[in-house]
Amino acid sequence: MTEHVIVERLGAVQLIRMNRPDKKNALTRAMYAKMSAALIDGDADPQIRVHTILGVPGAFSSGNDIADFMTYATGGELGREVIDFLLAIATTQKPIVSGVDGIAVGIGTTLNLHCDLTFATRRTVFRTPFVDLGLVPEAASSLIVPATIGRQQAFALLALGQGFSADRAKTAGLIYDVVDEDDLERDVFAAAEDIASKPAEALKIARDLLRGPREPVVARIREEVELFSERLRSDEARAAMAAFMNRKKN
């Protein structure tokens, strides 16, 4: 489907690695589709006990590919692949451990809200410039983030687009731990293997209790998607994205 996502099975652990370093792991429709399929297939495979999600050194993900956004803005619809990925990661049946290094923008921040453990390096900054692009939060972040860190901190992250350092994100409860760059993947896989060693049924019940019902999360994702799609058609969003593209060229 795409060479920009690598999917590997490492014993009971499935690795999903975003691998588009020349574009700082900006996500294309094909990348979303491959990650969705990996999550769904991994959930269906009894030999897989836990998913892991990683990027490349210095770039977890710079967010959605802006060229795709411009295409969506012209056509007026958000790609089905994006929606399928959001629903897949929000409803996974098996735990997810993520490791974030460096750039984590937009979906590069919000996908971690659906992970059970997130490790980040000290050079990581979590940023969600949705409003700056004339858009709105996604991935049920407008539901999950205020419940996790409070409304005012959530406003700073999701509406003002303030960057959260890894330390700030940990203190706020958005991520599990801050680690050295050289230790990131080791710690992610150690945590994944620890999870995989637990009694599977008891772990699933505990995880389901901790996460709570998925219906409100799925409903919020769909509500955000509708608003996001409307915003993509707006003059405000088109102007903001055009200005962003011009800044990148200069």
PAZAPA-4460 file (N, C-alpha, C; in steps of 0.05 Angstrom, whole numbers, plus 32768, in hexadecimal, padded with zeros to 4 digits):
% residues 250
    n_x    n_y    n_z   ca_x   ca_y   ca_z    c_x    c_y    c_z   seq   type   mol
   8011   7FE8   8000   8000   8000   8000   8011   8019   8000     1      M     A
   8026   801A   8011   8039   8030   8011   8051   8028   8020     2      T     A
   8068   8030   8016   8082   802B   8023   8086   803E   803A     3      E     A
   8074   8052   803D   8078   8066   8052   806D   805E   806D     4      H     A
   8062   8046   806F   805B   803A   8088   8066   801D   8089     5      V     A
   8076   8017   809D   8081   7FFD   80A0   8072   7FEE   80B6     6      I     A
   8068   7FD6   80B0   805A   7FC6   80C3   806A   7FAC   80C7     7      V     A
   8071   7FA7   80E0   8080   7F8F   80E6   8074   7F81   80FF     8      E     A
   8078   7F67   80FF   8070   7F58   8117   8089   7F4F   8125     9      R     A
   808B   7F57   813F   80A2   7F50   814F   8098   7F40   8167    10      L     A
   8096   7F25   8163   808A   7F14   8177   806C   7F1B   817A    11      G     A
   8064   7F22   8192   8048   7F29   8197   8043   7F47   8193    12      A     A
   8057   7F56   818A   8055   7F73   8187   8054   7F7A   8169    13      V     A
   8040   7F8A   8162   803F   7F94   8146   804A   7FB1   8146    14      Q     A
   805D   7FB5   8134   8069   7FD0   8131   805D   7FDD   8118    15      L     A
   8053   7FF5   811C   804A   8006   8106   805C   801F   8107    16      I     A
   806C   8022   80F2   807F   8038   80F1   8079   804A   80D9    17      R     A
   8074   8064   80DF   8072   8078   80CB   808E   807E   80C0    18      M     A
   8092   807C   80A6   80AD   807C   809B   80AE   808E   8081    19      N     A
   80A9   80A7   8085   80AB   80BB   806F   80BC   80D2   8079    20      R     A
   80D5   80CC   807F   80E6   80E0   808C   80EB   80FA   807C    21      P     A
   80EB   80F8   8061   80F0   810F   8050   80D9   8124   8053    22      D     A
   80C1   811B   805C   80AA   812D   8060   80A3   812E   807D    23      K     A
   80B5   8126   808F   80B1   8127   80AC   8098   8118   80B4    24      K     A
   8094   8102   80A6   807E   80EF   80AB   8062   80FD   80A8    25      N     A
   8060   8110   8096   8045   811A   808F   8035   8103   8084    26      A     A
   801D   8100   808D   800D   80E8   8087   7FFC   80EC   806E    27      L     A
   7FFF   80D9   805B   7FEF   80D9   8043   7FD7   80C6   8047    28      T     A
   7FC5   80C6   8033   7FAE   80B5   8035   7FB6   8097   8035    29      R     A
   7FCB   8091   8025   7FD4   8075   8024   7FE0   806D   803F    30      A     A
   7FEE   807F   804C   7FFA   8079   8066   7FE4   8074   807B    31      M     A
   7FCF   8085   807B   7FB8   8080   808D   7FAC   8065   8088    32      Y     A
   7FA8   805E   806E   7F9C   8045   8068   7FAC   802D   8072    33      A     A
   7FC6   802F   806E   7FD7   8018   8077   7FD8   8016   8095    34      K     A
   7FD8   802C   80A4   7FD7   802B   80C1   7FBD   8020   80CB    35      M     A
   7FA7   8028   80BE   7F8D   801D   80C6   7F8C   7FFF   80C2    36      S     A
   7F95   7FF6   80AB   7F95   7FD9   80A6   7FA6   7FCA   80BA    37      A     A
   7FBD   7FD6   80C1   7FCF   7FC9   80D4   7FC1   7FC6   80F0    38      A     A
   7FB4   7FDB   80F8   7FA6   7FD9   8112   7F8F   7FC5   8111    39      L     A
   7F80   7FC5   80FC   7F69   7FB2   80FA   7F74   7F95   80F7    40      I     A
   7F88   7F91   80E7   7F93   7F76   80E3   7FA0   7F6C   80FD    41      D     A
   7FAE   7F7E   810B   7FBB   7F77   8124   7FA7   7F6F   8139    42      G     A
   7F91   7F7E   813A   7F7C   7F77   814D   7F71   7F5B   8147    43      D     A
   7F6F   7F54   812E   7F63   7F3A   8126   7F77   7F23   8129    44      A     A
   7F90   7F28   812C   7FA5   7F14   812E   7FA9   7F0C   814B    45      D     A
   7FA3   7EF3   8152   7FA6   7EEB   816E   7FC2   7EEA   8178    46      P     A
   7FD5   7EEA   8165   7FF1   7EE9   816D   7FFC   7F05   8174    47      Q     A
   7FEE   7F1A   816C   7FF5   7F35   8172   7FE8   7F3D   818C    48      I     A
   7FF7   7F47   81A0   7FEC   7F4F   81B9   7FEC   7F6D   81BE    49      R     A
   7FFD   7F7B   81AF   8000   7F98   81B3   800A   7FA5   819A    50      V     A
   8000   7FBD   8194   800A   7FCE   817E   801E   7FE2   8188    51      H     A
   8032   7FE8   8178   8044   7FFF   817E   8044   8011   8165    52      T     A
   8046   802B   816A   8047   803F   8155   8060   8051   8159    53      I     A
   8070   8052   8145   8089   8062   8146   808B   8073   812C    54      L     A
   809C   8087   812E   80A3   8097   8116   80C0   8093   810F    55      G     A
   80CD   80A8   8107   80EA   80A7   8101   80F8   80BB   8113    56      V     A
   8113   80B9   8116   8121   80CC   8127   811B   80E9   8120    57      P     A
   8112   80F7   8134   810C   8114   8131   80F1   811A   8126    58      G     A
   80E2   8106   811D   80C7   810C   8111   80B5   80F4   8116    59      A     A
   80A3   80F7   812A   808D   80E4   812D   8079   80E8   8116    60      F     A
   806E   8100   8114   805E   8107   80FD   8059   8125   80FD    61      S     A
   805B   8131   80E6   8056   814E   80E3   8038   8153   80DC    62      S     A
   8028   813E   80DE   800B   8141   80DA   8002   8138   80BF    63      G     A
   7FEB   8140   80B7   7FE0   8138   809D   7FF0   8146   8087    64      N     A
   7FF4   8138   8071   8001   8144   805A   7FF2   815C   8051    65      D     A
   7FFF   8173   8051   7FF0   818C   804A   7FE6   818C   802E    66      I     A
   7FF4   817E   801C   7FEA   817D   8000   7FCF   816E   7FFF    67      A     A
   7FCD   8159   800F   7FB3   814B   8011   7F9E   815D   801C    68      D     A
   7FA5   816D   8031   7F92   8180   803C   7F88   8193   8027    69      F     A
   7F9A   819D   8015   7F92   81AF   8000   7F7F   81A2   7FED    70      M     A
   7F85   8188   7FE8   7F73   8179   7FD6   7F57   8176   7FE3    71      T     A
   7F57   8170   7FFD   7F3E   816D   800C   7F2F   8188   800B    72      Y     A
   7F3E   819E   800E   7F31   81B8   800E   7F24   81BE   7FF4    73      A     A
   7F31   81B6   7FDE   7F26   81BA   7FC3   7F0D   81A9   7FBF    74      T     A
   7F0F   8190   7FC7   7EF9   817D   7FC4   7EE4   817F   7FD9    75      G     A
   7EEC   818A   7FF0   7ED8   818E   8006   7ED3   8177   8018    76      G     A
   7EE3   8161   8016   7EDE   814A   8027   7EF8   8140   8033    77      E     A
   7EF6   8136   804B   7F0D   812A   8058   7F10   810D   804E    78      L     A
   7F28   8104   8049   7F2C   80EA   803E   7F21   80D4   8050    79      G     A
   7F15   80C0   8044   7F0A   80A9   8053   7F20   809B   8062    80      R     A
   7F38   809B   8057   7F4E   808D   8064   7F55   8099   807F    81      E     A
   7F53   80B4   8081   7F58   80C1   809A   7F43   80B9   80AF    82      V     A
   7F2A   80BA   80A7   7F14   80B3   80BA   7F17   8096   80C3    83      I     A
   7F1D   8084   80B0   7F20   8068   80B7   7F36   8064   80CC    84      D     A
   7F4C   8073   80C8   7F62   8070   80DB   7F5A   807A   80F7    85      F     A
   7F4D   8091   80F8   7F44   809C   8112   7F32   8088   8121    86      L     A
   7F1F   807C   8112   7F0D   8068   811E   7F1C   804F   8126    87      L     A
   7F2F   8047   8116   7F3F   802E   811C   7F4F   8032   8136    88      A     A
   7F5D   8049   8138   7F6E   804C   8150   7F5E   8051   8169    89      I     A
   7F46   805D   8166   7F35   8062   817D   7F28   8049   8188    90      A     A
   7F25   8035   8177   7F16   801C   817F   7F28   8003   817F    91      T     A
   7F42   8006   8180   7F53   7FEF   8180   7F4D   7FDD   8198    92      T     A
   7F4E   7FC3   8193   7F48   7FAF   81A8   7F61   7FA8   81B8    93      Q     A
   7F79   7FB0   81AE   7F92   7FA9   81BC   7FA1   7FC2   81C3    94      K     A
   7FB1   7FC1   81D8   7FBF   7FD9   81E1   7FD2   7FE4   81CB    95      P     A
   7FD7   7FFE   81CD   7FE9   800C   81BB   7FFE   801B   81CC    96      I     A
   8017   8018   81C4   802D   8027   81D0   803A   8037   81BA    97      V     A
   803D   8051   81BF   8049   8062   81AB   8063   806E   81B5    98      S     A
   8075   8074   81A3   808E   8081   81A9   8092   8099   8197    99      G     A
   8094   80B1   81A3   8093   80CA   8194   80AE   80D8   8198   100      V     A
   80BA   80E0   8181   80D4   80EE   8182   80D2   8106   816F   101      D     A
   80D6   811E   817A   80D8   8136   816A   80BD   8141   8162   102      G     A
   80B8   8144   8148   80A0   8151   813E   8087   8140   8143   103      I     A
   8073   814C   814F   8059   813E   8153   8043   8153   8150   104      A     A
   803A   8156   8137   8027   816B   8130   800D   815F   8128   105      V     A
   7FF7   816C   8130   7FDC   8163   8127   7FD7   8146   812F   106      G     A
   7FD1   8135   811C   7FCD   8119   8121   7FE5   810C   812E   107      I     A
   7FFD   8118   812A   8015   810E   8138   8013   8112   8156   108      G     A
   8002   8124   815F   7FFC   8127   817B   7FE3   8117   8183   109      T     A
   7FCE   811A   8174   7FB4   8110   817D   7FB2   80F1   817C   110      T     A
   7FC0   80E4   816A   7FBE   80C7   8169   7FC7   80BB   8184   111      L     A
   7FDA   80C9   8192   7FE4   80BF   81AB   7FCF   80BF   81C1   112      N     A
   7FB9   80CE   81BE   7FA4   80CF   81D1   7F96   80B4   81D3   113      L     A
   7F99   80A3   81BE   7F8C   8089   81BD   7FA0   8072   81C5   114      H     A
   7FB8   807A   81CB   7FCC   8066   81D3   7FCB   8061   81F1   115      C     A
   7FD3   804A   81FA   7FD2   8043   8216   7FEB   804C   8225   116      D     A
   8001   804D   8217   801A   8059   8222   8027   8068   820B   117      L     A
   8030   8080   8211   803F   8090   81FD   8059   8099   820A   118      T     A
   8070   8092   81FE   808A   809B   8206   8092   80B1   81F2   119      F     A
   809F   80C6   81FD   80A8   80DC   81EB   80C4   80E4   81F4   120      A     A
   80D3   80ED   81E1   80EE   80F7   81E7   80ED   8114   81EF   121      T     A
   8103   811D   81FB   8104   8138   8205   8103   814E   81EF   122      R     A
   810A   8146   81D7   8109   815A   81C2   80ED   815B   81B4   123      R     A
   80DB   814C   81BE   80C0   814B   81B2   80AF   8163   81BA   124      T     A
   80A0   816E   81A7   808D   8182   81AC   8072   8179   819F   125      V     A
   805D   8179   81B0   8043   8172   81A6   8034   818C   819F   126      F     A
   8029   818C   8186   801D   81A5   817C   8005   819E   816B   127      R     A
   7FEF   81AD   816F   7FD7   81A9   815F   7FCD   81C4   8154   128      T     A
   7FD8   81CC   813D   7FD1   81E7   8132   7FB8   81E6   8121   129      P     A
   7FA3   81D9   812B   7F8B   81D6   811B   7F7E   81F1   8115   130      F     A
   7F7A   8201   812A   7F6D   821B   8126   7F7E   822E   8114   131      V     A
   7F99   822C   8117   7FAA   823C   8106   7FA6   8237   80E9   132      D     A
   7F9D   821E   80E2   7F98   8217   80C6   7F7A   821A   80BF   133      L     A
   7F6B   8227   80D1   7F4F   822B   80CC   7F3E   8212   80D0   134      G     A
   7F49   81FF   80DF   7F3C   81E5   80E3   7F33   81E1   8100   135      L     A
   7F2B   81C9   8107   7F23   81C3   8123   7F31   81AA   812C   136      V     A
   7F31   81A5   8146   7F3E   818C   8150   7F31   8173   8144   137      P     A
   7F42   815D   8145   7F38   8143   813A   7F41   812C   814D   138      E     A
   7F3A   8114   8145   7F41   80FB   8154   7F35   80FB   816F   139      A     A
   7F1E   8108   8173   7F10   810A   818D   7F21   8119   81A1   140      A     A
   7F34   8129   8198   7F45   8138   81AA   7F35   814C   81BA   141      S     A
   7F20   8157   81AD   7F0F   816B   81BB   7F00   815F   81D3   142      S     A
   7EFE   8144   81D3   7EF1   8136   81E9   7F06   812C   81FD   143      L     A
   7F1B   8120   81F3   7F2F   8112   8204   7F41   8126   8213   144      I     A
   7F4B   813A   8205   7F5F   814C   8211   7F53   815C   8228   145      V     A
   7F3C   8169   8226   7F31   8177   823E   7F2C   8164   8256   146      P     A
   7F24   814C   8250   7F1F   8139   8266   7F39   8130   8273   147      A     A
   7F4F   8132   8264   7F69   8129   826E   7F78   813F   827D   148      T     A
   7F78   8157   8271   7F8A   816C   827C   7F7A   8185   8284   149      I     A
   7F60   8186   8281   7F50   819D   8289   7F4B   81AF   8270   150      G     A
   7F36   81BF   8272   7F2D   81CE   825B   7F42   81E4   8253   151      R     A
   7F4E   81F1   8267   7F5F   8207   825F   7F79   81FE   8253   152      Q     A
   7F85   81E8   825D   7F9C   81DD   8251   7F95   81D2   8235   153      Q     A
   7F7E   81C6   8233   7F75   81BC   8219   7F71   81D3   8205   154      A     A
   7F67   81E9   820E   7F64   8201   81FC   7F7F   820A   81F2   155      F     A
   7F93   820A   8204   7FAE   8212   81FC   7FB9   8200   81E6   156      A     A
   7FB5   81E6   81E9   7FBF   81D3   81D6   7FAF   81D2   81BC   157      L     A
   7F95   81D0   81BE   7F84   81CB   81A7   7F7A   81E4   8199   158      L     A
   7F76   81FA   81A7   7F6C   8212   819B   7F82   8227   8195   159      A     A
   7F93   822B   81A9   7FA9   823E   81A5   7FC0   8232   8195   160      L     A
   7FC2   8217   8195   7FD7   820A   8186   7FF2   820B   8194   161      G     A
   7FF2   8210   81AF   800B   8211   81BE   8019   81F6   81BD   162      Q     A
   8033   81F6   81BA   8042   81DD   81BB   8046   81D4   81D8   163      G     A
   8042   81BA   81DC   8047   81AE   81F6   8061   819E   81F4   164      F     A
   8074   81A5   8205   808D   8195   8206   8086   8179   8211   165      S     A
   8098   8166   820E   8093   814C   8219   808F   814D   8237   166      A     A
   809F   815D   8245   809C   815F   8262   8081   816B   8269   167      D     A
   8078   817F   825B   805E   818B   8260   8048   8177   825B   168      R     A
   804B   8168   8245   8036   8154   823E   8035   813E   8253   169      A     A
   804C   8136   825E   804C   8121   8273   803F   812C   828C   170      K     A
   8046   8144   8294   803B   8150   82AC   801D   8153   82AA   171      T     A
   8013   8159   8291   7FF7   815D   828D   7FE8   8142   828C   172      A     A
   7FF6   812C   8288   7FEA   8112   8286   7FE3   8109   826A   173      G     A
   7FEF   8117   8256   7FEA   8110   823A   7FFB   80F8   8231   174      L     A
   8012   80F5   823D   8024   80DF   8236   802E   80D1   824F   175      I     A
   803A   80B9   824B   8043   80A9   8262   805E   80B1   826C   176      Y     A
   8072   80B4   825A   808E   80B8   8264   809E   80C7   8250   177      D     A
   80B3   80D5   825A   80C6   80E3   824A   80E1   80D4   824C   178      V     A
   80ED   80CE   8235   8105   80BD   8235   811A   80CA   8222   179      V     A
   8133   80C0   8224   8147   80C9   8212   8142   80BE   81F6   180      D     A
   814C   80CD   81E2   8148   80C4   81C6   8153   80A8   81C1   181      E     A
   816A   80A2   81CC   8176   8088   81C7   8167   8071   81D5   182      D     A
   8156   8078   81E8   8147   8063   81F7   812B   805F   81EE   183      D     A
   8121   8070   81DC   8105   8071   81D5   80FB   8056   81CC   184      L     A
   8107   804B   81B7   80FC   8032   81AC   8100   801B   81BF   185      E     A
   8116   801A   81CD   811A   8005   81E1   8104   8006   81F6   186      R     A
   80FD   801E   8200   80E9   8020   8215   80CD   801A   820A   187      D     A
   80C8   8022   81F1   80AE   801B   81E5   80AA   7FFD   81E2   188      V     A
   80BE   7FEF   81D8   80BC   7FD2   81D4   80BC   7FC3   81EF   189      F     A
   80CB   7FCE   8203   80CA   7FC1   821D   80AE   7FC3   8229   190      A     A
   80A2   7FDA   8227   8086   7FDD   8231   8073   7FCB   8222   191      A     A
   8076   7FCA   8207   8065   7FB9   81F7   8067   7F9C   81FF   192      A     A
   8080   7F93   8203   8084   7F77   820B   8079   7F71   8226   193      E     A
   807B   7F85   8238   806F   7F82   8253   8051   7F7F   8251   194      D     A
   8044   7F90   8240   8028   7F8E   823C   8020   7F73   8230   195      I     A
   8030   7F6A   821C   802A   7F50   820F   802C   7F38   8222   196      A     A
   803B   7F3B   8237   803F   7F25   824A   8028   7F22   825E   197      S     A
   8016   7F36   825F   8000   7F36   8273   7FEA   7F23   826A   198      K     A
   7FDA   7F18   827D   7FC3   7F08   8276   7FB0   7F18   8264   199      P     A
   7FAB   7F0D   824C   7F9E   7F1C   8237   7F82   7F25   823E   200      A     A
   7F72   7F13   8249   7F56   7F1A   824E   7F54   7F2F   8265   201      E     A
   7F63   7F2B   827A   7F63   7F3E   8290   7F6C   7F59   8287   202      A     A
   7F81   7F5A   8276   7F8B   7F73   826C   7F76   7F81   825B   203      L     A
   7F68   7F72   824A   7F54   7F7E   8239   7F3D   7F8B   824A   204      K     A
   7F35   7F7D   825E   7F1F   7F87   826F   7F29   7FA0   827E   205      I     A
   7F41   7FA0   8288   7F4C   7FB7   8296   7F4E   7FCF   8283   206      A     A
   7F58   7FCA   826B   7F5B   7FDF   8257   7F40   7FEB   8250   207      R     A
   7F2C   7FDA   824C   7F12   7FE4   8244   7F06   7FF5   825B   208      D     A
   7F0A   7FED   8273   7F00   7FFD   828A   7F0E   8018   828B   209      L     A
   7F28   8018   8286   7F37   8031   8287   7F2F   8044   8271   210      L     A
   7F2B   8039   8259   7F24   804A   8242   7F07   8053   8242   211      R     A
   7EF6   8043   824D   7EDA   804A   824D   7ECC   8043   8233   212      G     A
   7EB3   8049   8230   7EA4   8043   8217   7EB0   8051   8200   213      P     A
   7EB0   8044   81E9   7EBB   8050   81D1   7EA7   8061   81C2   214      R     A
   7E8D   805D   81C8   7E79   806B   81B8   7E7B   8089   81B9   215      E     A
   7E80   8095   81D1   7E83   80B2   81D1   7E9B   80BC   81C1   216      P     A
   7EB1   80AC   81C2   7EC9   80B3   81B3   7EC4   80B2   8195   217      V     A
   7EB7   809C   818C   7EB1   809A   8170   7E9E   80B0   8167   218      V     A
   7E8A   80B6   8178   7E77   80CB   8171   7E85   80E6   816E   219      A     A
   7E98   80EC   8180   7EA7   8105   817F   7EB9   8106   8166   220      R     A
   7EC5   80F0   815F   7ED5   80EF   8147   7EC4   80F6   812F   221      I     A
   7EAD   80EA   812D   7E9B   80EF   8116   7E92   810D   8116   222      R     A
   7E8C   8118   812D   7E84   8134   812F   7E9B   8146   8126   223      E     A
   7EB3   8140   8130   7ECA   8150   8128   7ECF   814E   810A   224      E     A
   7ECD   8136   80FF   7ED1   8132   80E2   7EBE   8143   80D2   225      V     A
   7EA5   8144   80DA   7E91   8154   80CB   7E99   8171   80CB   226      E     A
   7EA1   817B   80E3   7EA9   8197   80E6   7EC3   819D   80D7   227      L     A
   7ED5   8189   80D9   7EEF   818C   80CB   7EEB   818E   80AD   228      F     A
   7ED9   817D   80A2   7ED4   817E   8086   7EC7   8198   807D   229      S     A
   7EB5   81A3   808E   7EA9   81BC   8088   7EBE   81D2   8088   230      E     A
   7ED0   81D1   809C   7EE5   81E5   809D   7EF8   81E4   8085   231      R     A
   7EFE   81CC   807B   7F0F   81C9   8064   7F04   81D8   804C   232      L     A
   7EE9   81DA   804B   7EDD   81E8   8034   7EDB   8206   8038   233      R     A
   7EE4   820F   8050   7EE1   822C   8056   7EF7   823D   8049   234      S     A
   7EF1   8256   8043   7F05   8268   8039   7F1B   826D   804D   235      D     A
   7F14   826D   8067   7F27   8271   807C   7F3D   825C   807C   236      E     A
   7F34   8242   807A   7F47   822C   807A   7F58   822C   8061   237      A     A
   7F4C   8231   804A   7F5B   8232   8031   7F71   8247   8032   238      R     A
   7F6A   825F   803D   7F7D   8274   803E   7F93   826D   8052   239      A     A
   7F8D   8262   8068   7FA1   825A   807C   7FB4   8245   8071   240      A     A
   7FA9   8231   8063   7FBB   821C   8058   7FCB   8227   8041   241      M     A
   7FC0   8239   8031   7FD0   8245   801B   7FE7   8255   8027   242      A     A
   7FE2   8264   803C   7FF7   8273   8049   800C   8261   8054   243      A     A
   8004   824A   8060   8017   8237   806A   8029   822C   8054   244      F     A
   801D   8225   803E   802C   821A   8027   8040   822F   801C   245      M     A
   8038   8248   801C   8049   825D   8012   8061   8261   8025   246      N     A
   805C   825F   803F   8072   8261   8053   8086   824B   804F   247      R     A
   807C   8233   8049   808E   821C   8045   80A0   8220   802C   248      K     A
   8095   822D   8018   80A4   8231   7FFF   80BA   8246   8002   249      K     A
   80B5   8259   8014   80C7   8270   8017   80DD   826A   802C   250      N     A
***
